[in-house]
């Protein structure tokens, strides 16, 4: 998936990937896609819940060898 911005959260554990995502998504324009890379398995449940609570669109997650890539589309509001 093509992302407009990438956030590296490798080595960070809950709640830091969510906190970092909250800060980074503010830099994007509505409609842009953020890719978050993390190795904390908690992101699998935390990020969809964060998207639900903030109104951003959860586009999906890819996992490869313990590395997670999460894709979020910024929504306006």
Long-range contacts (C-beta under 8 A, 24 or more apart in sequence): 1-33, 1-35, 1-59, 1-60, 1-62, 1-71, 2-33, 3-33, 3-34, 3-35, 3-71, 4-28, 4-32, 4-33, 4-34, 5-32, 5-33, 5-34, 5-35, 6-34, 6-35, 6-36, 6-37, 7-34, 7-35, 7-36, 7-37, 8-37, 9-36, 9-37, 9-38, 9-40, 9-43, 10-37, 10-38, 10-39, 10-67, 11-39, 12-38, 12-40, 13-40, 13-42, 14-40, 14-42, 14-46, 15-46, 17-42, 17-43, 17-46, 17-47, 18-46, 18-47, 18-50, 21-47, 21-50, 21-72, 22-50, 22-54, 25-56, 25-72, 25-74, 28-74, 29-74, 30-74, 30-75, 30-76, 31-73, 31-74, 32-73, 32-74, 33-59, 33-71, 33-72, 33-73, 33-74, 34-71, 34-72, 34-73, 34-74, 35-69, 35-70, 35-71, 36-68, 36-69, 36-70, 36-71, 36-72, 37-67, 37-68, 37-69, 38-67, 38-68, 38-70, 39-66, 39-67, 39-68, 40-68, 41-66, 41-68, 43-68, 43-70, 44-68, 47-72
